[in-house]
Amino acid sequence: MDEDGLLALGVFASVVACTIAIVIGAVVCPQTRPRRVSGYIDEDDPLV
């Protein structure tokens, strides 16, 4: 495998690992919602 192939594989592995971490985080911590990240907080959210 050449250097470019190895680099592409590394990037792909990083993306996959990141995606898995996000999915696991979403499953383990359902109270952590994306809208919190954007700065918008739903006033009706009981967890606020």
N, C-alpha and C positions, 0 to 999 in steps of 0.2 A: 504494500500500500504506500502510495507516495505522500508527500507532506500535505498537499492540498486535500487529499482524501481524508487524512487523519484530522486535519483542521475541521473539515465539514462534519466528520463524525463527532468531534468534540462539541461543536456548536449544536448539533442535533441532540446529543446526549444532554446538554445543558437545558435545552428547551423542554425535552421530555421530563427531566428531573424537576424543572420549575413547574410544569403543568401538573405533575403528580403531587407536588407539595401543595399547590393551590387547591387541588381537588380534595386532598386529605384534610387540609385546613378548613375547607368549606363543610366537610362532613363532620369533623370533630368539633368545630366551633360555629354552629349555625347562627349564633347571635352576631357573628362578625359579618356584616353585610356590606356589599360594595358601595352602597350609598354613603356610608360613613367615610369612606376614602375620598369621595368627591366633595365632602364637606357639607353635604345635605343631610340633615337629620329629620326624620319623620316624627313630628310631635306626638303622633298616636302610638309610637313605638313604646311598648311597656318597658323595654330594656334601657331606655335613655336615662 
